[in-house]
Amino acid sequence: MRRLPPLGAIEAFVQVARSGSVKAAAEELSLSAPALSRRVQSLERFIGKPLFDRRHQAIVLNAEGERLLGHLAPALDQLSDAVEAMTSGAELLRLRLGVLPLYASQRLFPHLGNLRRDHPELHLDIDTAGHGVARLGEGLDAAIVLAREIDPSLHSDRLDRNAVYVIGARSLIEGANPVTRPEQLAGLTALVHREMTEAFDAWRSLAGVPGVEPVAVDYFDSGPLMLEAAAQGLGVAFMHESHLNDAADPRLVRLFDVAVESPYSYWFVCRPRALQTKPVRIFRDWLIWTLGSED
């Protein structure tokens, strides 16, 4: 049998070629950049020719590298799928998914029965702890996050575009002194999600009352608790239009007829390498088909 180069060298080469970055590839493989570079160089020595053109702060496949990638990448993917099938079991695939509680309850869970029907082999471990992007590859295979933008080194799909609403208790618009003008925010407490810290300032600025200061700004890491706090009259929540509509809570109303585009969107995000695995690929494709992508 012909001698083959080390599998680690092949894996390093394919990851650098796909990401176009030694740093990104090193993070994906949990290696230091120097260690990953040594693996690539060992493959080049084994083959006897360079595979990349190395430029200032960039590394680009040359013609030999392109040709080798075309042969190695499909074989490596097949090997990865084979190992995954053996370790996961033929009848069971598992996805570790990070998702915020409000998106999970309002948007995701109403459709999971269809996912189970179409892919009974796929099971989800749900993690609602937040900071999903930072934990990709370290406890999470993929995440649905609320963010302004996503690091371009990651795979991402925008799931929605939204408007920021001011959501409060129905009692605020009833009675002798109804809250009808944005200036009246000065007498209220603002409720803001930690994943949407700029939503309040964005709304206040575009509503034309940048100088209005609430009594206080209270921060939450739970969307459902924010809606409940608003319903209980503990403050007014700066949240997305979809959050109010999907809640369908008669205790809650939108305050002020002011439309402000949200700087935040929900995104599906994973590392590029993770998208090559069957559980992530199945879930991502189902999610985009079911809930749509804005890009």
VOBA-1610 file (N, C-alpha, C; in pm, whole numbers, padded with zeros to 5 digits, always signed):
BEGIN
Met+00084-00119+00000Met+00000+00000+00000Met+00088+00124+00000Arg+00052+00221-00084Arg+00131+00343-00092Arg+00121+00422+00037Arg+00233+00482+00074Arg+00237+00563+00196Arg+00154+00689+00176Leu+00077+00726+00278Leu-00008+00844+00274Leu+00043+00949+00372Pro+00015+01077+00346Pro+00052+01181+00443Pro-00037+01171+00565Pro+00003+01229+00677Pro-00079+01224+00799Pro-00217+01286+00775Leu-00320+01226+00834Leu-00455+01277+00819Leu-00467+01420+00872Gly-00394+01449+00982Gly-00398+01585+01037Gly-00349+01689+00939Ala-00249+01653+00858Ala-00197+01746+00758Ala-00299+01769+00647Ile-00367+01663+00607Ile-00471+01675+00504Ile-00586+01762+00556Glu-00629+01736+00680Glu-00738+01812+00740Glu-00701+01961+00750Ala-00578+01990+00790Ala-00533+02128+00801Ala-00533+02196+00665Phe-00484+02127+00563Phe-00480+02183+00428Phe-00621+02216+00379Val-00714+02122+00392Val-00851+02144+00344Val-00917+02258+00418Gln-00895+02268+00550Gln-00959+02373+00628Gln-00905+02511+00591Val-00774+02521+00571Val-00716+02650+00529Val-00766+02687+00390Ala-00772+02589+00301Ala-00818+02616+00165Ala-00962+02665+00164Arg-01045+02607+00249Arg-01187+02645+00250Arg-01211+02779+00318Ser-01136+02806+00423Ser-01158+02931+00497Ser-01077+03047+00443Gly-00965+03017+00373Gly-00880+03124+00321Gly-00804+03197+00429Ser-00795+03136+00547Ser-00730+03203+00659Ser-00669+03101+00752Val-00541+03115+00782Val-00475+03026+00878Val-00537+03044+01016Lys-00564+03169+01054Lys-00620+03195+01186Lys-00757+03129+01202Ala-00845+03148+01103Ala-00979+03090+01111Ala-00973+02938+01112Ala-00886+02882+01029Ala-00872+02737+01023Ala-00818+02682+01155Ala-00723+02753+01214Ala-00666+02709+01342Ala-00772+02708+01451Glu-00857+02812+01453Glu-00964+02818+01553Glu-01062+02703+01532Glu-01093+02673+01407Glu-01188+02566+01377Glu-01135+02430+01422Leu-01004+02410+01409Leu-00944+02281+01444Leu-00886+02279+01584Ser-00907+02390+01658Ser-00856+02401+01796Ser-00706+02382+01802Leu-00635+02448+01710Leu-00490+02447+01706Leu-00438+02589+01713Ser-00310+02604+01748Ser-00247+02734+01735Ser-00215+02755+01587Ala-00205+02881+01546Ala-00172+02911+01406Ala-00038+02851+01365Pro+00068+02859+01449Pro+00195+02797+01410Pro+00183+02646+01392Ala+00107+02580+01481Ala+00092+02434+01470Ala+00019+02397+01342Leu-00084+02474+01308Leu-00155+02445+01184Leu-00066+02469+01062Ser+00012+02576+01064Ser+00103+02604+00953Ser+00204+02493+00934Arg+00252+02435+01045Arg+00347+02325+01035Arg+00284+02203+00969Arg+00155+02179+00997Arg+00088+02065+00935Arg+00075+02086+00784Val+00039+02207+00744Val+00028+02236+00601Val+00164+02221+00533Gln+00266+02273+00598Gln+00401+02264+00541Gln+00448+02118+00530Ser+00406+02035+00626Ser+00445+01894+00620Ser+00380+01826+00499Leu+00258+01865+00465Leu+00192+01810+00346Leu+00264+01858+00220Glu+00303+01985+00219Glu+00375+02037+00102Glu+00508+01964+00085Arg+00576+01935+00195Arg+00703+01861+00185Arg+00678+01719+00135Phe+00570+01658+00180Phe+00538+01521+00138Phe+00511+01517-00013Ile+00438+01618-00062Ile+00405+01621-00205Ile+00522+01672-00289Gly+00603+01756-00227Gly+00720+01808-00297Gly+00695+01935-00375Lys+00590+02008-00342Lys+00562+02133-00412Lys+00471+02220-00325Pro+00479+02352-00338Pro+00392+02441-00260Pro+00247+02430-00308Leu+00155+02450-00214Leu+00012+02442-00245Leu-00058+02577-00232Phe+00012+02674-00174Phe-00046+02807-00154Phe+00050+02914-00204Asp-00005+03025-00246Asp+00072+03148-00266Asp+00059+03228-00139Arg+00170+03253-00072Arg+00167+03324+00055Arg+00197+03471+00030Arg+00099+03556+00066Arg+00110+03699+00048Arg+00101+03768+00182His+00116+03900+00183His+00110+03975+00308His-00028+03959+00370Gln-00035+03898+00488Gln-00159+03877+00563Gln-00264+03798+00484Ala-00220+03715+00390Ala-00316+03636+00312Ala-00248+03510+00263Ile-00328+03406+00244Ile-00278+03280+00190Ile-00382+03232+00089Val-00337+03205-00035Val-00429+03175-00145Val-00384+03048-00214Leu-00478+02959-00243Leu-00446+02836-00315Leu-00384+02866-00451Asn-00277+02795-00486Asn-00225+02805-00622Asn-00290+02694-00707Ala-00247+02680-00831Ala-00309+02582-00920Ala-00294+02439-00868Glu-00176+02407-00813Glu-00155+02273-00758Glu-00246+02249-00637Gly-00260+02353-00556Gly-00347+02340-00439Gly-00492+02320-00477Glu-00537+02394-00581Glu-00675+02378-00629Glu-00699+02235-00676Arg-00602+02182-00751Arg-00617+02046-00803Arg-00623+01944-00690Leu-00535+01961-00589Leu-00533+01867-00478Leu-00661+01878-00395Leu-00709+02001-00374Leu-00831+02020-00296Leu-00948+01948-00361Gly-00956+01954-00493Gly-01063+01886-00564Gly-01065+01736-00541His-00948+01678-00518His-00939+01534-00492His-00961+01501-00343Leu-00903+01584-00256Leu-00902+01550-00114Leu-01030+01588-00041Ala-01088+01705-00073Ala-01203+01754+00005Ala-01320+01656+00004Pro-01363+01605-00113Pro-01476+01510-00110Pro-01443+01383-00031Ala-01319+01335-00045Ala-01280+01214+00028Ala-01281+01239+00179Leu-01234+01357+00221Leu-01232+01389+00363Leu-01374+01402+00417Asp-01465+01462+00337Asp-01603+01474+00379Asp-01668+01336+00394Gln-01638+01245+00301Gln-01693+01111+00311Gln-01640+01039+00434Leu-01513+01058+00462Leu-01454+00998+00581Leu-01520+01053+00707Ser-01541+01185+00711Ser-01606+01247+00826Ser-01747+01195+00845Asp-01823+01182+00735Asp-01960+01130+00744Asp-01960+00985+00792Ala-01862+00906+00746Ala-01856+00766+00786Ala-01830+00753+00936Val-01737+00833+00987Val-01706+00828+01130Val-01826+00877+01211Glu-01891+00984+01161Glu-02008+01037+01231Glu-02118+00933+01238Ala-02140+00862+01129Ala-02245+00760+01127Ala-02216+00650+01228Met-02087+00612+01241Met-02050+00506+01333Met-02061+00550+01478Thr-02026+00675+01504Thr-02027+00722+01643Thr-02165+00767+01687Ser-02246+00817+01593Ser-02380+00865+01629Ser-02483+00753+01627Gly-02455+00648+01551Gly-02553+00542+01535Gly-02633+00566+01409Ala-02668+00463+01340Ala-02734+00478+01211Ala-02871+00542+01224Glu-02937+00527+01341Glu-03073+00575+01355Glu-03083+00706+01433Leu-02971+00761+01475Leu-02979+00879+01561Leu-02875+00982+01524Leu-02921+01103+01497Leu-02833+01218+01476Leu-02865+01321+01583Arg-02763+01389+01634Arg-02786+01485+01742Arg-02726+01620+01708Leu-02803+01725+01732Leu-02759+01863+01708Leu-02765+01940+01838Arg-02653+02004+01874Arg-02649+02090+01992Arg-02676+02233+01945Leu-02797+02283+01976Leu-02845+02410+01921Leu-02860+02515+02030Gly-02797+02630+02011Gly-02819+02744+02099Gly-02929+02832+02041Val-03024+02871+02124Val-03134+02955+02076Val-03191+03032+02195Leu-03229+03157+02172Leu-03288+03237+02279Leu-03429+03186+02309Pro-03470+03191+02437Pro-03599+03132+02476Pro-03718+03186+02398Leu-03723+03317+02373Leu-03840+03375+02308Leu-03852+03328+02163Tyr-03740+03322+02091Tyr-03744+03272+01954Tyr-03783+03124+01955Ala-03730+03051+02051Ala-03761+02909+02058Ala-03910+02886+02079Ser-03969+02958+02173Ser-04110+02935+02206Ser-04204+02991+02100Gln-04169+03108+02043Gln-04261+03173+01949Gln-04246+03123+01806Arg-04124+03100+01761Arg-04100+03071+01620Arg-04058+02926+01593Leu-03971+02871+01677Leu-03912+02741+01646Leu-04003+02624+01688Phe-04044+02623+01815Phe-04115+02506+01867Phe-04249+02480+01798Pro-04321+02581+01752Pro-04446+02550+01681Pro-04427+02466+01555His-04302+02459+01503His-04276+02385+01380His-04195+02258+01401Leu-04149+02233+01524Leu-04059+02119+01546Leu-04127+01984+01524Gly-04259+01982+01536Gly-04329+01858+01506Gly-04310+01816+01361Asn-04307+01916+01271Asn-04284+01887+01130Asn-04142+01837+01107Leu-04046+01897+01180Leu-03908+01851+01167Leu-03896+01706+01213Arg-03959+01672+01323Arg-03953+01535+01374Arg-04019+01438+01276Arg-04129+01482+01215Arg-04197+01397+01117Arg-04110+01371+00995Asp-04043+01478+00946Asp-03963+01465+00824Asp-03827+01402+00850His-03772+01424+00971His-03639+01372+01003His-03641+01309+01143Pro-03705+01195+01159Pro-03716+01135+01292Pro-03582+01094+01351Glu-03479+01085+01267Glu-03346+01048+01317Glu-03274+01164+01385Leu-03323+01289+01366Leu-03255+01407+01420Leu-03314+01447+01554His-03226+01459+01654His-03268+01503+01787His-03188+01627+01826Leu-03255+01718+01898Leu-03196+01845+01934Leu-03167+01853+02083Asp-03046+01896+02118Asp-03014+01939+02253Asp-03025+02091+02253Ile-03122+02146+02327Ile-03151+02289+02324Ile-03077+02358+02438Asp-03006+02465+02404Asp-02929+02544+02501Asp-02975+02689+02489Thr-03029+02747+02596Thr-03082+02884+02593Thr-02995+02982+02671Ala-02870+02949+02693Ala-02785+03029+02780Ala-02740+03161+02719Gly-02756+03181+02589Gly-02712+03305+02528Gly-02566+03299+02484His-02519+03408+02421His-02382+03417+02370His-02349+03298+02280Gly-02443+03265+02194Gly-02429+03147+02111Gly-02310+03150+02018Val-02282+03266+01959Val-02171+03276+01863Val-02039+03240+01931Ala-02018+03289+02050Ala-01892+03266+02120Ala-01873+03119+02157Arg-01981+03042+02162Arg-01971+02903+02207Arg-01980+02802+02093Leu-01980+02851+01970Leu-01982+02759+01857Leu-01854+02675+01857Gly-01870+02545+01843Gly-01756+02455+01847Gly-01713+02419+01987Glu-01769+02486+02087Glu-01736+02458+02227Glu-01866+02439+02304Gly-01936+02333+02271Gly-02064+02305+02334Gly-02182+02321+02242Leu-02166+02398+02135Leu-02275+02419+02039Leu-02229+02385+01898Asp-02316+02317+01823Asp-02290+02292+01681Asp-02339+02408+01596Ala-02448+02471+01638Ala-02508+02581+01564Ala-02590+02664+01662Ala-02630+02785+01618Ala-02708+02871+01707Ala-02800+02960+01624Ile-02909+02998+01687Ile-02996+03103+01634Ile-02979+03221+01728Val-02923+03330+01677Val-02883+03442+01762Val-02948+03571+01716Leu-02950+03667+01804Leu-03000+03801+01776Leu-02878+03893+01770Ala-02855+03954+01652Ala-02733+04032+01635Ala-02750+04135+01525Arg-02662+04235+01528Arg-02661+04335+01420Arg-02600+04276+01294Glu-02490+04205+01310Glu-02420+04143+01198Glu-02342+04025+01252Ile-02294+03941+01159Ile-02224+03818+01196Ile-02083+03823+01138Asp-01987+03773+01213Asp-01848+03762+01166Asp-01847+03689+01032Pro-01788+03752+00929Pro-01790+03690+00795Pro-01715+03558+00787Ser-01634+03524+00886Ser-01566+03395+00884Ser-01660+03280+00919Leu-01781+03313+00968Leu-01880+03212+01003Leu-01983+03200+00891His-02048+03084+00885His-02163+03072+00795His-02284+03131+00866Ser-02362+03214+00796Ser-02480+03274+00858Ser-02592+03289+00756Asp-02715+03281+00805Asp-02836+03306+00727Asp-02925+03399+00807Arg-02959+03515+00749Arg-03050+03606+00818Arg-03192+03548+00811Leu-03258+03541+00923Leu-03390+03479+00931Leu-03504+03578+00929Asp-03477+03705+00959Asp-03586+03803+00957Asp-03531+03945+00953Arg-03621+04037+00926Arg-03598+04181+00948Arg-03719+04229+01026Asn-03698+04325+01114Asn-03803+04359+01208Asn-03806+04507+01239Ala-03908+04547+01310Ala-03921+04685+01360Ala-03919+04682+01512Val-03862+04787+01572Val-03863+04798+01718Val-03996+04861+01761Tyr-04064+04795+01851Tyr-04188+04847+01911Tyr-04161+04882+02057Val-04238+04977+02107Val-04244+05001+02251Val-04368+04928+02299Ile-04348+04827+02385Ile-04457+04739+02428Ile-04485+04762+02576Gly-04611+04788+02606Gly-04647+04814+02745Gly-04778+04752+02784Ala-04815+04769+02910Ala-04942+04716+02960Ala-05058+04796+02900Arg-05168+04728+02874Arg-05285+04794+02816Arg-05334+04908+02906Ser-05314+04895+03034Ser-05359+05000+03127Ser-05292+05134+03100Leu-05176+05132+03032Leu-05106+05259+03006Leu-05181+05348+02906Ile-05266+05289+02823Ile-05339+05371+02725Ile-05484+05393+02767Glu-05518+05342+02882Glu-05653+05359+02933Glu-05650+05450+03055Gly-05761+05498+03095Gly-05767+05582+03213Gly-05756+05730+03182Ala-05738+05808+03287Ala-05742+05954+03274Ala-05618+06012+03209Asn-05503+05951+03225Asn-05377+06004+03171Asn-05307+05899+03083Pro-05364+05871+02966Pro-05304+05768+02881Pro-05168+05809+02826Val-05081+05710+02808Val-04948+05733+02750Val-04964+05730+02598Thr-04955+05847+02534Thr-04978+05857+02389Thr-04864+05926+02315Arg-04771+05989+02390Arg-04663+06064+02325Arg-04528+06011+02369Pro-04430+06000+02277Pro-04298+05950+02314Pro-04234+06027+02429Glu-04267+06154+02443Glu-04208+06234+02551Glu-04244+06179+02689Gln-04353+06104+02695Gln-04397+06050+02824Gln-04310+05934+02872Leu-04215+05892+02788Leu-04119+05791+02833Leu-04040+05839+02954Ala-04033+05970+02973Ala-03958+06026+03086Ala-04012+05980+03220Gly-04137+05937+03223Gly-04194+05892+03349Gly-04203+05741+03362Leu-04137+05668+03270Leu-04148+05522+03268Leu-04011+05455+03279Thr-04011+05327+03311Thr-03889+05247+03311Thr-03877+05173+03178Ala-03759+05179+03117Ala-03735+05109+02991Ala-03682+04969+03020Leu-03737+04869+02953Leu-03692+04731+02966Leu-03618+04694+02838Val-03492+04651+02851Val-03406+04627+02735Val-03340+04490+02748His-03338+04416+02637His-03273+04285+02636His-03122+04302+02620Arg-03045+04220+02688Arg-02899+04230+02681Arg-02845+04198+02543Glu-02921+04126+02461Glu-02878+04098+02324Glu-02923+04207+02227Met-02997+04308+02278Met-03047+04419+02194Met-03023+04552+02265Thr-02902+04572+02313Thr-02875+04689+02395Thr-02890+04821+02321Glu-02880+04821+02189Glu-02890+04946+02113Glu-03031+04973+02063Ala-03126+04884+02092Ala-03262+04901+02043Ala-03328+05027+02100Phe-03306+05053+02228Phe-03369+05170+02292Phe-03318+05299+02231Asp-03187+05313+02218Asp-03131+05435+02161Asp-03172+05453+02015Ala-03178+05342+01939Ala-03219+05350+01800Ala-03362+05400+01789Trp-03450+05346+01873Trp-03590+05389+01869Trp-03602+05535+01911Arg-03537+05569+02019Arg-03547+05705+02073Arg-03499+05808+01971Ser-03389+05777+01903Ser-03333+05870+01805Ser-03425+05886+01685Leu-03469+05774+01627Leu-03551+05781+01507Leu-03693+05828+01535Ala-03735+05817+01661Ala-03867+05868+01699Ala-03864+06018+01722Gly-03746+06076+01718Gly-03733+06221+01732Gly-03729+06271+01874Val-03699+06182+01970Val-03689+06225+02110Val-03557+06176+02170Pro-03444+06211+02108Pro-03315+06157+02155Pro-03278+06199+02295Gly-03336+06309+02345Gly-03299+06358+02477Gly-03385+06306+02589Val-03490+06235+02559Val-03579+06185+02663Val-03511+06073+02742Glu-03510+06087+02872Glu-03449+05986+02958Glu-03556+05918+03042Pro-03563+05787+03042Pro-03660+05716+03126Pro-03619+05725+03273Val-03708+05682+03358Val-03677+05679+03501Val-03556+05589+03526Ala-03549+05478+03454Ala-03437+05385+03465Ala-03440+05293+03343Val-03327+05223+03319Val-03321+05120+03216Val-03290+04988+03285Asp-03383+04895+03278Asp-03365+04763+03340Asp-03332+04662+03231Tyr-03228+04581+03253Tyr-03182+04486+03153Tyr-03226+04344+03186Phe-03263+04270+03082Phe-03308+04132+03095Phe-03228+04044+02999Asp-03217+03917+03034Asp-03160+03820+02939Asp-03266+03718+02897Ser-03393+03749+02926Ser-03503+03660+02891Ser-03615+03742+02827Gly-03646+03712+02700Gly-03756+03780+02633Gly-03891+03753+02697Pro-03923+03626+02730Pro-04052+03600+02795Pro-04070+03677+02926Leu-03963+03690+03003Leu-03975+03765+03128Leu-03991+03915+03101Met-03930+03964+02993Met-03952+04106+02957Met-04098+04131+02925Leu-04159+04043+02845Leu-04300+04061+02811Leu-04388+04054+02935Glu-04356+03962+03026Glu-04435+03950+03149Glu-04418+04074+03236Ala-04295+04125+03244Ala-04271+04248+03322Ala-04351+04364+03265Ala-04354+04375+03132Ala-04431+04482+03069Ala-04580+04464+03097Ala-04629+04341+03089Ala-04771+04313+03114Ala-04810+04346+03258Gln-04712+04328+03349Gln-04738+04357+03490Gln-04721+04505+03523Gly-04687+04587+03424Gly-04673+04731+03447Gly-04542+04773+03509Leu-04438+04687+03497Leu-04309+04719+03558Leu-04222+04807+03468Gly-04266+04832+03347Gly-04190+04915+03253Gly-04242+04891+03113Val-04177+04955+03016Val-04213+04936+02875Val-04095+04869+02806Ala-04125+04768+02726Ala-04021+04686+02665Ala-03993+04732+02523Phe-03864+04747+02491Phe-03821+04780+02355Phe-03783+04649+02287Met-03879+04598+02210Met-03865+04465+02152Met-03913+04469+02007His-03904+04355+01940His-03943+04347+01800His-04094+04336+01783Glu-04139+04385+01670Glu-04279+04372+01632Glu-04326+04228+01640Ser-04243+04135+01591Ser-04282+03994+01592Ser-04299+03941+01734His-04222+03994+01829His-04235+03948+01966His-04375+03979+02021Leu-04425+04098+01989Leu-04560+04135+02034Leu-04665+04055+01960Asn-04653+04046+01828Asn-04754+03977+01748Asn-04762+03829+01785Asp-04647+03765+01801Asp-04647+03622+01831Asp-04693+03593+01974Ala-04673+03689+02064Ala-04718+03668+02203Ala-04870+03663+02211Ala-04939+03745+02129Ala-05086+03746+02128Ala-05142+03756+02270Asp-05081+03842+02350Asp-05121+03859+02490Asp-05214+03981+02500Pro-05339+03964+02535Pro-05431+04078+02540Pro-05394+04183+02643Arg-05303+04150+02735Arg-05261+04248+02835Arg-05163+04349+02778Leu-05106+04319+02659Leu-04999+04400+02602Leu-05048+04479+02482Val-04992+04599+02464Val-05023+04682+02348Val-04895+04750+02299Arg-04899+04793+02174Arg-04792+04876+02120Arg-04821+05021+02157Leu-04721+05087+02213Leu-04733+05228+02245Leu-04674+05312+02132Phe-04740+05419+02095Phe-04692+05516+01997Phe-04692+05456+01855Asp-04745+05530+01764Asp-04749+05487+01624Asp-04623+05535+01553Val-04510+05479+01594Val-04380+05517+01539Val-04312+05391+01488Ala-04281+05387+01357Ala-04216+05271+01297Ala-04065+05294+01291Val-03990+05210+01359Val-03844+05223+01363Val-03783+05089+01322Glu-03706+05088+01214Glu-03641+04965+01170Glu-03539+04919+01274Ser-03544+04792+01307Ser-03453+04739+01408Ser-03313+04722+01352Pro-03212+04757+01429Pro-03074+04728+01387Pro-03037+04581+01406Tyr-03127+04502+01464Tyr-03099+04362+01496Tyr-03185+04268+01412Ser-03130+04150+01385Ser-03204+04043+01318Ser-03172+03911+01388Tyr-03259+03814+01367Tyr-03227+03677+01406Tyr-03148+03613+01293Trp-03044+03537+01331Trp-02957+03470+01234Trp-02938+03324+01274Phe-02932+03238+01174Phe-02878+03104+01195Phe-02729+03113+01168Val-02648+03058+01259Val-02503+03071+01245Val-02434+02942+01290Cys-02327+02908+01219Cys-02244+02794+01256Cys-02106+02815+01194Arg-02011+02735+01236Arg-01882+02739+01171Arg-01893+02671+01035Pro-01818+02716+00936Pro-01829+02656+00801Pro-01811+02505+00802Arg-01718+02458+00883Arg-01694+02314+00887Arg-01814+02239+00942Ala-01886+02300+01037Ala-02002+02234+01096Ala-02112+02211+00994Leu-02121+02300+00895Leu-02225+02286+00793Leu-02203+02162+00707Gln-02086+02107+00714Gln-02057+01984+00639Gln-02108+01860+00712Thr-02147+01873+00838Thr-02196+01758+00912Thr-02345+01741+00887Lys-02390+01619+00892Lys-02527+01589+00854Lys-02631+01654+00945Pro-02617+01650+01079Pro-02720+01712+01164Pro-02736+01861+01138Val-02624+01934+01126Val-02632+02078+01102Val-02691+02106+00964Arg-02650+02029+00866Arg-02699+02050+00729Arg-02849+02025+00721Ile-02897+01918+00784Ile-03041+01889+00781Ile-03120+02000+00848Phe-03075+02041+00968Phe-03149+02142+01043Phe-03147+02276+00971Arg-03031+02317+00920Arg-03022+02445+00851Arg-03115+02450+00730Asp-03111+02346+00649Asp-03196+02344+00529Asp-03344+02345+00566Trp-03381+02269+00668Trp-03520+02268+00714Trp-03560+02405+00767Leu-03473+02468+00844Leu-03504+02598+00904Leu-03526+02704+00796Ile-03439+02708+00697Ile-03454+02807+00590Ile-03581+02779+00510Trp-03609+02655+00483Trp-03730+02619+00409Trp-03855+02656+00488Thr-03851+02637+00620Thr-03970+02657+00703Thr-03991+02803+00739Leu-03885+02869+00784Leu-03899+03005+00835Leu-03844+03110+00741Gly-03776+03067+00634Gly-03731+03162+00533Gly-03602+03231+00568Ser-03538+03285+00465Ser-03414+03363+00480Ser-03434+03496+00411Glu-03381+03601+00472Glu-03399+03736+00417Glu-03292+03772+00317Asp-03190+03688+00298Asp-03080+03718+00206Asp-03084+03625+00086
//
